[in-house]
Amino acid sequence: MESYIVPIGLTVIVLVLIAVAGCVVSMLFSSGMKRPKLPAYSLDQEWTLAPALYSATDIEPMALPRHFDPSDVEGGYASGKW
């Protein structure tokens, strides 16, 4: 078992160095990208976008982190005047 420590350790170190180098290269290539500026919204402006409200039936079924009954639903809905 002790004879495998050096080869495995060197392999892990080389893989980490390759990943770090890849991250640095990707940051260098993406540093000149221009992203569109979003206009700032303040509360004194009128909100012109439609609400984006979704109910639990609008999404695809998902695996829940616990057992559930068929009557259980994830999510809900919101209503009211803005």
Helices and strands as residue ranges (DSSP letters): G 2-4, H 5-30
